[in-house]
Amino acid sequence: MNIIPLKNKVVVDRVEGSKTTSSGIILQRTEEPDRAKVLAIGPDVDEVSIGDIILLDWNAAAKIEEHYIIPVTAIVFIYGE
């Protein structure tokens, strides 16, 4: 399915945080919040680019198959490199 977002919408996929430490200890709850990778952006979006890793308000997300569609205003910040 090819999803093309309209106006100020962004299509993202969830990127899970690490579930184990570098020494192999399994964590029940990670300290790192869930992140998302930007897959597509609408024509009115200029705050993020395709491929950016972001933190967002998941309450604003609508799930379509394995992807999520969010308004750009739900993005909290972009992770730097």
Secondary structure, DSSP 8 states (H G I E B T S, - for coil): ------TTEEEEEEE---SB-TT--B-SS-SS--EEEEEEE-TT--S--TT-EEEE-GGG-EEETTEEEEEGGGEEEE---
